[in-house]
């Protein structure tokens, strides 16, 4: 029986590419047009796993997604890094000069904004998904409108690529996390990375002390992100990713952090794919 994987967007999207790369081509997709819908798919058990973009080398962290994972007690089971290549595409027999509007996901538009400075006649319009725009152009036979999407989307929806790799920085990587509702059962030999959330007393040097503990326990801090705690003005929760060579070093750090923090949550322990 095929596994059902929730993705943000539709077939041909970057989330679809990650689903195929991580789980194989024979997967059932639950296509979600928002990250809220993606989380709901997991919670309602419409899907076994979900794929969620969490940060990009150009646009930075997708901060609302950290809050979604935390608020819904979703678990991170793994990660995947995808080299993002944005293609400008439209119905055949058109040039860029024929295009007066480009629709795409806000993150895609942000990652390509330098390209469009040379085409001031083009209006940029935010949409829910890259591939969904490509599909709509094909179905409605919309001329004068282009999409920013993947080569896979151009092939699926029979669009012509007007300009390839239009992202501002050519080494454009997005990190995706693999999510599930249940606690993952990754074995110790499969774990060398962890995602944590913690809160601290509002005291001078409290964060520096925690970071020193991580360093002393031989944890390598690869990511830190703060989010305001809505119920408590001017207080923040910290989301961190750490890697480690020895699982015992990680468990030692956790035992200390449980004492030093006012709240500690392990969002997930999994295999570091950055160096895979």
N, C-alpha and C positions, 0 to 999 in steps of 0.2 A: 504493500500500500504506500502511495506517495505521501511524503511529508508535506504539510501545508505551511508555507512561509509567508508571513505578512511583509509587504514592502510598501514604502511610501512611493506612490506613483503607479505606473502601469508597465506592461511589458515594453522593453526597449529603454527603460530608465536605467540610471546608474545603480539603483537599488536592485533592479532585476539582474544586472551584470554580477553584482556581489552574490546574490542568491545562487546563481549558476556556478560561480567560482568556488563558493564555500561548500555548497550542498550537492553540487552536480546538476546536470541539465534536467534530470527527471524529477522536477518538483512541481507541486501545485502552488499557485500564487494566490494570495488574498490581496488584491490591489486596493490600497488605501490612499485617498487623496489628501490626507493630513496626518501629522504625527499623532494627534489625539485619536484618530480612527485606528491607527496602527496599534497603539496601546490597548484600545478597546478590543481589538481582535484577539490579543493575547488574553486579556482578562475574561473575555467571554468564551475562551477556548475554541475560537474559530480557527486558530492556527497554533502550531506547536512552538514555532520560533518567529521572531520578528527581526528585521534588519533596519537599523536606524543610523543615519549619518550623525556624527557627533562633533567633528571639527574638520576644518579645511586649512591648508597651508596659506591660502590667500585671504579668505574671509574670516578665519579664526573660529572660535568655538560657537556652536549653535546652542546658546545658553538655555533657551526654554526646554531643550531636550534633556538636559541634566535634571531640571525640576520635574519633568514628566516621569523619568525613571525613579526618582526619589519618592515623589508623592504617591505613586502607585505600587511601591515596593516590588518593582520589577528587578530581575536578576540579570547580570551580564555574564554570558556564557563563553564569549569569545570576541575577537575583533578581526577586522580585515582592512587593509590599506589598498585603495584603488587609485591608480593614476587617472585623473579626470581630463579627458580631452573633449572640448566643446566644439561642435560643428554648427555652422549656420546653414540652415536648409529651408527649401521652399519647393513649391510645385515646379516641375521642369519648364525649361524655356524662359527663364527669367534671369536677370542680373541683379546685383546689389542695388543698382540705381533704380530698379523697378520696385524695390521694397520700401514701404513707408512706415511699417510697424513690425516690431519684433516682440514676441511674447515668450516668456519663459519663467521658470521659478526664480524668486528673488536672489537666491544664492548664485545661480548661473549668471544672471545679469550683472551681479556685483563682480564676479570673477572675470567678466569680459568687458567691463566698462571702458577700458582704455581703447579697445578696438573700435568702439562705436563713436569715439571722439572725431574720427575722420569721416563720419557719415552723419552730420548734424540734422539731415532731413529725416532720419529714422527715429520714430517714437518708440521708447522702450516701455513695455507694459508687463507688470507682474502677473503671474498665473500660478496655478497650484502645482504643476508638474511639467517637466521638460518634454517627456515623451507624449503626454496627453495633448499638448499643443500640436505636436507633429501629427498625431492621429486626427485631430480636429481639422487641420488644414487639408489633409488628404480626403477626409470624408465629406467636407463641405466645399471642396475645390476652391479654396480661398487664395486668390492671387493678391500680390502686394503685401502679403503677410509672411513672415519667416519665423522659424522656431530655432532655439538653441537646444540641441540634444545630441545623442550619441550616434555613431555610425550605425549601430544596431537599429535605432529608431528610423534612420533614413532608409535602411533596407526594408524594414518591416512595413513602412507606410509609403514606400515608393516616392520619396522626395529626393531632390537633387541638392548636393552640398555646394553652396555658393562660395564658402570659404572655410577651410579646415583649421582646427586648433587655434581658435580665436581667443582663448583664455590669456589673461595678462601675463602670467608666469607659466612657462611651458612645463616646468616640473610642478604640476598642480595636483596635490594629493589630498584625498579625503579619507578620514578614518571613520569606519563604520563599526558599530558594536552589534553583536548578536545577542538578542534578548530572549528570555523565557519567563514564564510565570512561576514555575517551580524552582526550587533550589537546585542549581547544577550539581552534577555528580562527577566533576572532573577529578581524576586521580592526582595524587601528589606529583607524580612524574610528568603530568601534563600542565603543571602550574608553575609559572615563573613571573606572573604579573598580577596585580590586584588593583581594583578601583575602590576607593574608600570615601566616605562622607563623615565629617566630624564637626562638632561645634566646640568652642572654647570660651572660658571665662574672659570677660572684657578686661584683661590685664596687660600691662606693657610687657612685651617680650614673650607672650604665651605662644604665638605662632612660631617664633624663632626657636623656642625650646622644643616644640614638637618636631620641627624640621631637623634639629640636631639629634633627636632620638632616632629618627629614621636613618640619618647618616651613620650614627654610631652602630646601628643594627645592620649596616651594609645594604640598606635599601637605596635604590637609585630613583630619585623623583623625576618622572618624565612629564608630569602635567600637574598644574595646580590652578583651580578656578574657584572664585568666591561667588556666592549668591546671597542676596539679602534674605533674611528670615522674615517673611511677611508679618507674622504675628508680633515680632519684636523689632521695632524700628532701630536702625543703626547697629544691628547685630547680624553677623554673617555665618553661613555654613560654608565649609571648605570641601571641595571635591578634589581628590588627588589620585593620580595613577603612580604606582611604584613598580619597579622590576627588581628581581633578586635572583641570585644564583643558588642560594641554599634555603629550602623551605623552612628550616628551623630558625633562620634569621628573621624571616617574616613573622612566624608565630611569636617569637620573642618580642618583636616590635609591637605586635597587636596587644600582647598582654600589658605592655607599658602604656600604650596609647589608651587602653580602656580605663586606666587610672587617671591619666592626665587630661583627657577630654571630658566635656560634660555630656557628650553624646557621640557614639561611634557606630557607624553602620558599614558593613562590608557589602558593597554593591555587587561584587563578583571577583572570583579568582579564576584565572584562565591562562592560556598560552600566549606569550608575547609574539605577535606576528610581524612586528616591525622589522625584525632581522631575519625573517623566514625566507 
